[in-house]
């Protein structure tokens, strides 16, 4: 299952403005200094180690009882525009293998926006992925959250899950040059030799990860261990119960935590749900179809604009898009960057823009450029998705994405299933079809992963969990609406529907949605049954 890392609206637009040449942010302070630990309980009073926040197993007590040395965020976010007086960063130490608490450890990077008013508790957030940086997410969103009621009532925490972002060890398997070389190649040959080449490339990723990180660490980068880290975090933050806001793949983490630690949840919002019970094949097909629907809605909007490169007839836009993009196979479009725009990057850049209507204008511009033989905007959109900055340096989100998803569920390895899936995916999202289908499909990286999965698809059983909230968007391109319905059913949660074509929607300025979600987090008043915005 491919679950692209979401770039939430406020982050992706800001990043796109930067890469298109707007002025850079001013620098913040540097260095992580220890300024003491502000860690009251959810009720405002301190809780000492050894209370019910700590596990019964004393071998983990040193992790649950640790003090987080909160300090400057300059080391993590040197160019951030987060509220300096209310923002601190720190690190949490966790065991790599919880069965071996005296063995190797990992360091979890954390960002905290401190409550400015009467404090209700701690709100953990996760932006999804897998592989998305919660430190980057909260560093970019802190200014917005600071002015909301939840920013006044909660210490809001963003963290980089083990292996992700600034957490160490970091999952980084391929060099920047290797990433560029893969993107520069057209992987569209579906002959037996072409399929073999793709599979050899995919197999090499796991081998490189194992060589650089070791199998022991790779075996413990999945959600099953991340939720254990979250509970250690809860203990170190000195709270009896957590509040949680998870977006996209962050809902997978939220559901797993709720299942493992149901009584340690005070409130939980899962927005843009991943269905933990979904069949991997059906799931990737549903997501592909979701992107096709988003593309068609974009095309209708584009056709209403002057000089749309896809024409004015919405019935012909997919064919026109295929004509534009397939022309890149073997002949990258000219860009100011010497790499040029490949076919794969054009598809990636388009997918990036379909996450939110706010990026549609950039996609319109990019397709207009492509019709004139240039590919600058689409390449920049693809770079955003791939995590490549203007200097050519990649973040580790793509490697982390692969490593985490490969241990979070079973791979698709059956040859007949792979061949059938290739045809189904082309039919479910024809705008992505390169026209080279032969009835053969390639196995992805997970089929060759050097360690086995630590989770399997199943219905969540969270007996003892209080009623939580699931938000699902009707035309979410990445996480289908039906997945949210299913997760709400499994968690016995209150379902809130958002009508729109975008990926996730909570706390992005829609009063109809944000008001009831705020009331739920602050005083546990559930949104009304059937709430739709």
C-alpha positions as CSV (number, residue, x, y, z in Angstrom):
1,X,0.0,0.0,0.0
2,X,1.4,3.4,-1.0
3,X,0.4,6.1,1.4
4,X,2.0,9.4,0.2
5,X,3.2,11.7,2.9
6,X,0.7,14.6,3.2
7,X,1.9,18.1,3.0
8,X,-0.8,19.9,5.1
9,X,-2.1,23.1,3.5
10,X,-0.3,25.6,5.6
11,X,3.1,23.9,5.1
12,X,2.9,23.0,1.5
13,X,1.9,26.5,0.3
14,X,4.6,28.1,2.4
15,X,7.2,25.7,1.0
16,X,6.0,26.2,-2.6
17,X,6.2,30.0,-2.2
18,X,9.8,29.6,-1.0
19,X,10.9,27.3,-3.9
20,X,9.2,29.6,-6.4
21,X,11.5,32.4,-5.2
22,X,9.8,34.3,-2.3
23,X,11.9,35.7,0.4
24,X,13.2,33.2,3.0
25,X,12.2,33.2,6.7
26,X,14.4,35.0,9.2
27,X,16.7,32.8,11.3
28,X,15.8,31.9,14.8
29,X,18.1,31.2,17.7
30,X,20.5,28.2,17.5
31,X,21.4,25.4,19.9
32,X,19.4,23.2,22.3
33,X,19.9,24.6,25.7
34,X,18.4,23.1,29.0
35,X,16.0,25.6,30.5
36,X,14.3,23.2,32.9
37,X,11.3,21.0,32.6
38,X,7.8,22.4,32.8
39,X,5.8,19.2,33.2
40,X,2.6,19.5,35.2
41,X,-0.1,16.9,35.1
42,X,-3.3,17.2,33.1
43,X,-5.0,18.8,36.1
44,X,-2.1,21.3,36.5
45,X,-0.4,19.6,39.5
46,X,2.9,17.7,39.2
47,X,3.0,14.0,39.2
48,X,6.0,12.1,40.5
49,X,7.6,9.0,39.0
50,X,6.1,5.8,40.4
51,X,2.5,7.0,40.1
52,X,0.0,5.4,37.7
53,X,1.5,7.2,34.8
54,X,4.4,4.7,35.0
55,X,4.2,1.1,33.7
56,X,3.9,-1.8,36.1
57,X,7.1,-3.3,34.6
58,X,9.8,-1.6,36.5
59,X,12.4,-2.3,33.8
60,X,11.0,0.5,31.8
61,X,10.8,2.9,34.7
62,X,13.9,4.9,33.8
63,X,12.4,5.7,30.4
64,X,9.0,6.7,31.8
65,X,10.5,8.7,34.6
66,X,13.0,10.7,32.5
67,X,13.1,14.5,32.5
68,X,12.9,16.1,29.1
69,X,15.4,19.0,28.9
70,X,13.3,21.6,27.0
71,X,15.3,24.3,25.3
72,X,15.7,26.4,22.2
73,X,14.4,25.0,18.9
74,X,17.3,26.5,17.0
75,X,19.0,23.2,16.4
76,X,15.9,21.6,14.9
77,X,14.3,24.6,13.3
78,X,16.8,27.4,12.7
79,X,14.6,29.3,10.2
80,X,11.3,28.8,12.0
81,X,8.8,31.6,12.6
82,X,7.1,29.8,15.5
83,X,6.2,31.8,18.6
84,X,9.7,31.9,20.3
85,X,8.5,32.6,23.9
86,X,6.1,29.6,23.9
87,X,8.1,27.1,21.8
88,X,10.7,24.7,23.2
89,X,12.3,21.6,21.8
90,X,13.8,18.5,23.4
91,X,14.6,14.8,23.1
92,X,13.1,11.7,24.6
93,X,15.1,8.5,25.0
94,X,13.4,5.2,24.2
95,X,14.6,1.5,23.9
96,X,15.0,0.4,20.3
97,X,13.5,-3.0,21.3
98,X,11.1,-2.9,24.3
99,X,11.9,-6.6,25.0
100,X,15.5,-5.5,25.6
101,X,15.2,-2.3,27.7
102,X,18.9,-2.5,28.6
103,X,20.0,-2.6,25.0
104,X,20.3,0.0,22.3
105,X,18.3,3.2,22.5
106,X,16.8,5.8,20.1
107,X,16.3,9.5,20.5
108,X,12.9,11.1,19.7
109,X,12.9,14.8,18.6
110,X,10.1,16.8,20.1
111,X,8.6,20.3,19.7
112,X,6.3,21.9,22.3
113,X,4.0,24.9,22.0
114,X,3.2,25.7,25.6
115,X,-0.4,26.5,26.7
116,X,-0.9,30.2,27.3
117,X,-4.0,30.0,29.5
118,X,-5.6,27.6,31.9
119,X,-4.0,24.3,30.9
120,X,-6.3,21.3,30.2
121,X,-3.5,18.9,29.3
122,X,-1.1,17.7,26.6
123,X,-2.2,17.3,22.9
124,X,0.1,15.1,20.8
125,X,-0.1,15.6,17.1
126,X,1.1,13.6,14.1
127,X,1.0,14.8,10.5
128,X,1.1,11.4,8.9
129,X,3.2,9.8,6.2
130,X,4.5,7.4,7.3
131,X,7.7,9.4,7.5
132,X,6.3,12.9,8.1
133,X,8.1,15.1,10.6
134,X,5.9,16.2,13.5
135,X,8.6,18.7,14.5
136,X,8.4,20.4,11.1
137,X,4.6,20.2,11.2
138,X,4.3,21.9,14.5
139,X,7.2,24.3,13.8
140,X,5.2,25.5,10.8
141,X,1.8,25.4,12.4
142,X,2.6,26.7,15.9
143,X,1.9,30.3,14.9
144,X,-1.6,29.3,13.8
145,X,-2.3,27.0,16.7
146,X,-1.0,29.6,19.2
147,X,-4.0,31.8,18.6
148,X,-6.6,29.1,18.7
149,X,-8.4,28.1,21.9
150,X,-6.7,24.7,21.9
151,X,-3.3,26.5,21.8
152,X,-4.3,28.4,24.9
153,X,-5.6,25.3,26.7
154,X,-3.0,22.6,25.7
155,X,0.7,22.0,25.5
156,X,0.7,20.9,21.9
157,X,3.4,18.4,21.0
158,X,4.9,17.5,17.6
159,X,7.4,14.7,17.5
160,X,9.4,12.9,14.9
161,X,8.6,9.1,15.2
162,X,11.6,6.9,15.6
163,X,13.8,6.9,12.5
164,X,12.0,10.0,11.1
165,X,13.4,13.6,10.7
166,X,15.6,14.7,13.5
167,X,15.1,11.5,15.6
168,X,18.1,9.3,15.8
169,X,19.1,6.9,14.4
170,X,17.6,8.4,11.3
171,X,16.4,6.1,8.5
172,X,18.5,7.3,5.6
173,X,19.3,4.6,3.1
174,X,20.1,6.2,-0.3
175,X,22.3,9.1,-1.1
176,X,21.1,12.3,-2.7
177,X,22.8,11.4,-6.0
178,X,21.1,8.0,-5.9
179,X,17.7,9.6,-5.5
180,X,18.4,11.9,-8.4
181,X,19.5,9.0,-10.6
182,X,16.3,7.0,-9.9
183,X,14.1,10.0,-10.7
184,X,16.0,10.7,-13.9
185,X,15.1,7.2,-15.3
186,X,11.9,6.3,-17.0
187,X,10.7,3.1,-15.4
188,X,8.0,2.3,-17.9
189,X,9.4,-0.9,-19.5
190,X,6.9,-3.7,-18.7
191,X,8.7,-6.4,-20.7
192,X,10.2,-9.3,-18.6
193,X,13.5,-7.5,-18.6
194,X,12.0,-4.2,-17.6
195,X,10.0,-5.7,-14.7
196,X,13.3,-7.5,-13.6
197,X,15.1,-4.1,-13.6
198,X,12.4,-2.5,-11.5
199,X,12.4,-5.3,-9.0
200,X,16.2,-5.3,-8.7
201,X,16.0,-1.6,-8.0
202,X,13.3,-2.1,-5.4
203,X,15.3,-5.0,-3.7
204,X,18.4,-2.8,-3.5
205,X,16.6,-0.3,-1.2
206,X,16.0,-2.8,1.6
207,X,19.6,-4.1,1.2
208,X,21.0,-0.6,1.5
209,X,18.8,0.2,4.6
210,X,19.9,-3.0,6.3
211,X,23.6,-2.3,5.6
212,X,23.4,1.3,6.9
213,X,21.0,0.8,9.8
214,X,21.2,-2.9,10.8
215,X,18.3,-5.3,10.8
216,X,17.7,-4.9,14.5
217,X,16.8,-1.2,14.1
218,X,14.8,-1.8,10.9
219,X,12.7,-4.4,12.7
220,X,11.5,-1.8,15.2
221,X,10.6,1.3,13.2
222,X,6.9,0.4,12.8
223,X,3.8,1.7,14.4
224,X,3.9,-1.2,17.0
225,X,7.0,0.5,18.5
226,X,6.0,4.1,17.9
227,X,2.9,3.7,20.1
228,X,5.1,2.4,22.9
229,X,7.3,5.5,22.4
230,X,4.1,7.6,22.7
231,X,3.3,6.1,26.0
232,X,6.8,6.7,27.3
233,X,6.3,10.3,26.1
234,X,3.1,10.4,28.1
235,X,5.0,9.3,31.2
236,X,7.8,11.7,30.7
237,X,5.3,14.5,30.2
238,X,3.8,13.6,33.6
239,X,0.2,13.1,32.4
240,X,-2.2,10.3,33.2
241,X,-4.0,10.5,29.8
242,X,-3.1,11.8,26.4
243,X,-5.1,14.0,23.9
244,X,-4.3,13.2,20.3
245,X,-4.7,14.8,16.9
246,X,-3.6,12.6,14.0
247,X,-3.8,13.3,10.3
248,X,-3.6,10.7,7.5
249,X,-1.2,8.0,8.5
250,X,-1.2,9.6,11.9
251,X,-4.7,8.0,12.3
252,X,-3.0,4.6,12.0
253,X,-0.8,5.5,14.9
254,X,-3.8,6.9,16.8
255,X,-5.9,3.8,16.3
256,X,-3.1,1.5,17.3
257,X,-2.4,3.5,20.5
258,X,-6.1,3.4,21.3
259,X,-6.1,-0.3,20.9
260,X,-3.0,-0.9,23.0
261,X,-3.7,1.8,25.7
262,X,-7.4,2.6,25.6
263,X,-7.7,3.9,29.2
264,X,-4.8,6.3,28.7
265,X,-6.7,8.3,26.1
266,X,-8.7,11.4,27.2
267,X,-9.6,12.6,23.7
268,X,-8.6,11.7,20.2
269,X,-9.3,13.1,16.7
270,X,-8.4,11.0,13.7
271,X,-8.6,13.0,10.4
272,X,-8.1,11.4,7.0
273,X,-8.3,7.9,8.2
274,X,-6.3,4.9,7.2
275,X,-8.5,1.8,7.7
276,X,-6.5,-0.7,9.8
277,X,-8.7,-3.5,8.6
278,X,-8.4,-2.8,4.9
279,X,-7.0,-5.4,2.4
280,X,-3.7,-4.0,1.0
281,X,-4.7,-4.5,-2.6
282,X,-8.1,-3.0,-2.3
283,X,-6.7,-0.1,-0.3
284,X,-4.1,1.0,-3.0
285,X,-6.8,0.7,-5.7
286,X,-9.2,2.9,-3.7
287,X,-6.5,5.5,-3.2
288,X,-5.7,5.5,-6.9
289,X,-9.3,6.0,-7.7
290,X,-9.4,8.9,-5.2
291,X,-6.7,10.7,-7.0
292,X,-8.5,10.2,-10.3
293,X,-11.6,11.8,-8.9
294,X,-9.5,14.7,-7.6
295,X,-7.9,15.1,-11.0
296,X,-11.2,15.2,-12.7
297,X,-12.5,17.9,-10.3
298,X,-9.3,19.8,-11.0
299,X,-9.9,19.4,-14.7
300,X,-13.4,20.8,-14.5
301,X,-12.0,23.8,-12.7
302,X,-9.2,24.2,-15.1
303,X,-11.5,24.0,-18.1
304,X,-13.4,27.0,-16.7
305,X,-10.3,29.1,-16.8
306,X,-8.8,31.0,-19.7
307,X,-6.1,29.1,-21.6
308,X,-6.3,25.8,-19.7
309,X,-3.7,23.5,-21.2
310,X,-6.2,20.6,-20.9
311,X,-8.8,22.3,-23.1
312,X,-12.4,23.2,-22.4
313,X,-14.1,19.8,-22.7
314,X,-13.9,18.0,-19.3
315,X,-14.5,14.7,-21.1
316,X,-11.2,15.0,-23.0
317,X,-9.0,16.3,-20.3
318,X,-7.5,12.9,-19.2
319,X,-6.5,12.1,-22.8
320,X,-5.0,15.6,-23.2
321,X,-3.1,15.2,-19.9
322,X,-1.8,11.8,-21.1
323,X,-0.7,13.4,-24.4
324,X,1.3,16.1,-22.5
325,X,2.9,13.8,-20.0
326,X,3.6,10.8,-22.1
327,X,5.6,13.0,-24.4
328,X,8.2,13.2,-21.6
329,X,9.1,9.5,-21.8
330,X,12.7,9.5,-23.0
331,X,12.5,13.3,-23.6
332,X,12.5,15.3,-20.3
333,X,11.2,18.9,-20.6
334,X,13.6,21.7,-20.3
335,X,13.9,23.3,-16.8
336,X,16.1,26.0,-15.3
337,X,17.4,23.2,-13.1
338,X,19.7,21.1,-15.3
339,X,17.8,17.9,-14.4
340,X,14.8,18.5,-16.6
341,X,11.3,17.2,-16.0
342,X,10.9,13.5,-16.4
343,X,7.6,11.7,-16.9
344,X,7.7,10.3,-13.4
345,X,8.3,13.7,-11.9
346,X,5.4,15.2,-13.9
347,X,3.1,12.5,-12.4
348,X,4.5,13.1,-8.9
349,X,4.1,16.8,-9.2
350,X,0.5,16.5,-10.3
351,X,-0.3,14.2,-7.4
352,X,1.3,16.6,-5.0
353,X,-1.0,19.4,-6.3
354,X,-4.1,17.3,-6.0
355,X,-3.9,17.1,-2.2
356,X,-5.6,20.5,-1.9
357,X,-7.4,23.0,-4.1
358,X,-5.0,25.7,-3.0
359,X,-2.3,24.1,-5.1
360,X,-4.5,23.8,-8.2
361,X,-3.3,27.1,-9.6
362,X,0.3,25.9,-9.5
363,X,-0.8,22.7,-11.4
364,X,-2.6,24.9,-14.0
365,X,0.6,26.9,-14.4
366,X,2.7,23.8,-14.6
367,X,0.6,22.2,-17.3
368,X,0.6,25.5,-19.3
369,X,4.4,25.5,-19.1
370,X,4.5,21.9,-20.2
371,X,2.4,22.6,-23.2
372,X,5.1,25.2,-24.1
373,X,7.9,22.7,-23.6
374,X,9.0,23.7,-20.1
375,X,8.7,21.9,-16.7
376,X,9.9,24.2,-13.9
377,X,6.7,24.3,-11.8
378,X,5.9,20.6,-12.0
379,X,9.5,19.8,-11.1
380,X,9.3,22.0,-8.0
381,X,6.0,20.4,-7.0
382,X,7.7,16.9,-7.4
383,X,10.7,18.1,-5.3
384,X,8.3,19.1,-2.6
385,X,6.8,15.6,-2.5
386,X,10.2,14.0,-2.7
387,X,11.6,16.1,0.1
388,X,14.4,17.8,-2.1
389,X,15.5,21.3,-1.2
390,X,17.0,23.9,-3.6
391,X,20.5,22.8,-2.8
392,X,19.8,19.2,-3.9
393,X,19.6,17.8,-0.4
394,X,16.8,15.3,0.4
395,X,15.2,14.8,3.7
396,X,14.7,11.3,4.9
397,X,10.9,11.1,4.5
398,X,11.0,8.8,1.5
399,X,13.3,6.3,3.0
400,X,11.4,6.4,6.3
401,X,8.1,6.0,4.4
402,X,9.3,2.8,2.8
403,X,10.9,1.3,5.9
404,X,7.9,2.0,8.1
405,X,5.2,0.8,5.7
406,X,7.2,-2.4,4.9
407,X,7.0,-3.4,8.6
408,X,3.5,-2.2,9.1
409,X,1.8,-4.7,6.9
410,X,2.2,-7.6,4.5
411,X,3.7,-7.1,1.1
412,X,2.0,-8.1,-2.2
413,X,4.2,-10.9,-3.6
414,X,1.8,-13.2,-5.5
415,X,2.7,-12.9,-9.2
416,X,-0.9,-13.2,-10.4
417,X,-2.0,-10.6,-7.9
418,X,0.8,-8.2,-9.0
419,X,-0.1,-8.6,-12.7
420,X,-3.8,-8.1,-12.0
421,X,-3.1,-5.1,-9.8
422,X,-1.1,-3.3,-12.5
423,X,-4.0,-3.4,-14.9
424,X,-6.5,-2.4,-12.2
425,X,-4.4,0.6,-11.2
426,X,-4.1,1.8,-14.7
427,X,-7.9,1.5,-15.1
428,X,-8.7,3.2,-11.7
429,X,-6.5,6.2,-12.4
430,X,-6.0,6.6,-16.2
431,X,-4.4,10.0,-15.8
432,X,-1.4,8.1,-14.3
433,X,-1.3,5.4,-17.0
434,X,1.9,5.7,-19.1
435,X,0.3,3.6,-21.9
436,X,2.9,0.9,-21.6
437,X,0.9,-1.7,-19.8
438,X,1.6,-5.4,-20.8
439,X,-0.3,-7.3,-18.2
440,X,2.8,-7.6,-16.0
441,X,3.3,-5.9,-12.6
442,X,6.4,-5.4,-10.5
443,X,6.8,-6.2,-6.8
444,X,7.6,-3.1,-4.7
445,X,10.3,-2.7,-2.0
446,X,8.4,-4.4,0.7
447,X,8.4,-7.7,-1.2
448,X,12.2,-7.8,-0.7
449,X,12.3,-6.2,2.8
450,X,15.0,-7.7,5.0
451,X,12.8,-7.9,8.1
452,X,9.3,-9.2,8.6
453,X,6.2,-7.0,9.3
454,X,5.3,-6.4,12.9
455,X,1.6,-5.6,12.2
456,X,-1.2,-7.2,10.1
457,X,-4.5,-5.8,8.9
458,X,-7.2,-6.3,11.5
459,X,-10.3,-4.6,13.0
460,X,-9.3,-2.5,16.0
461,X,-10.6,-3.7,19.3
462,X,-10.2,-0.8,21.8
463,X,-12.4,-1.9,24.7
464,X,-12.4,0.8,27.4
465,X,-11.7,3.7,25.0
466,X,-13.9,6.7,25.6
467,X,-15.8,8.0,22.6
468,X,-13.4,9.7,20.2
469,X,-13.9,11.6,16.9
470,X,-13.1,10.6,13.3
471,X,-13.1,13.3,10.6
472,X,-13.5,12.1,7.0
473,X,-13.6,14.2,3.8
474,X,-15.9,13.2,1.0
475,X,-13.4,13.5,-1.8
476,X,-10.1,13.1,-0.1
477,X,-7.7,11.9,-2.8
478,X,-5.4,10.0,-0.5
479,X,-7.6,8.5,2.2
480,X,-11.1,7.5,0.9
481,X,-14.1,8.7,2.8
482,X,-15.2,5.1,3.4
483,X,-12.0,4.4,5.3
484,X,-13.1,7.1,7.9
485,X,-16.5,5.5,8.1
486,X,-14.9,2.1,8.8
487,X,-12.5,3.5,11.4
488,X,-15.3,5.3,13.2
489,X,-17.2,2.0,13.4
490,X,-14.2,0.1,14.7
491,X,-13.4,2.7,17.4
492,X,-17.2,3.3,18.1
493,X,-16.2,7.0,17.4
494,X,-18.4,10.0,16.4
495,X,-18.0,10.5,12.7
496,X,-17.8,14.1,11.3
497,X,-18.1,14.6,7.6
498,X,-16.3,17.3,5.6
499,X,-17.5,18.0,2.1
500,X,-14.5,18.9,-0.1
501,X,-11.7,17.8,-2.4
502,X,-8.6,17.9,-0.2
503,X,-6.6,15.7,2.1
504,X,-7.6,16.3,5.8
505,X,-9.5,19.4,7.0
506,X,-9.3,19.9,10.8
507,X,-8.1,23.3,12.2
508,X,-7.6,24.9,8.8
509,X,-10.1,27.7,9.4
510,X,-13.4,26.1,8.7
511,X,-15.5,27.3,11.6
512,X,-18.3,24.6,11.1
513,X,-15.6,22.0,11.7
514,X,-13.1,23.6,14.0
515,X,-15.7,24.8,16.6
516,X,-17.1,21.4,17.5
517,X,-13.7,19.8,17.4
518,X,-12.4,22.5,19.8
519,X,-15.3,21.9,22.2
520,X,-14.6,18.2,22.2
521,X,-10.9,18.6,23.0
522,X,-11.4,21.2,25.7
523,X,-14.5,19.9,27.5
524,X,-15.2,16.5,25.9
525,X,-18.5,17.7,24.4
526,X,-18.9,15.4,21.3
527,X,-20.0,16.9,18.0
528,X,-23.6,16.3,17.2
529,X,-24.5,13.0,15.5
530,X,-24.4,13.5,11.7
531,X,-22.3,16.7,11.8
532,X,-21.5,17.6,8.2
533,X,-19.6,20.7,7.0
